[in-house]
Amino acid sequence: MNSGWSQPYPADWQPVLERALVEDLGPGDLTAACLPRDLTVKGRIDAQATGALCGVGVAAACLARVAQVQVKLNDGSPVEPGDTV
């Protein structure tokens, strides 16, 4: 997977992400429990404003826990509203 980024500081950010995900998920997502287990969905992240992209790696690492991730742009890439990142 193209991660689109360099490691953030501190270098040991992965355990922080793991703790945050465990805290958010808790005993399970009640809304998701209403959906069929074999349901397949697709999503994308689009830029909302003109700027420079940042946080690609953390977003990809988080989403990769529950989905296949395809990174389109790297940190530092210029974006315009509607660009898929």
CORSULCOR-V525194 format. One record per helix or strand of 3 or more residues. SS is the DSSP state (A for helix, B for strand). FROM is the first residue (numbers start at 1). TO is the last residue. If there is no record, write none. Layout:
[[SS | FROM | TO] [SS | FROM | TO]]
//
This chain:
[[A | 13 | 25] [A | 32 | 34] [A | 56 | 63]]
//
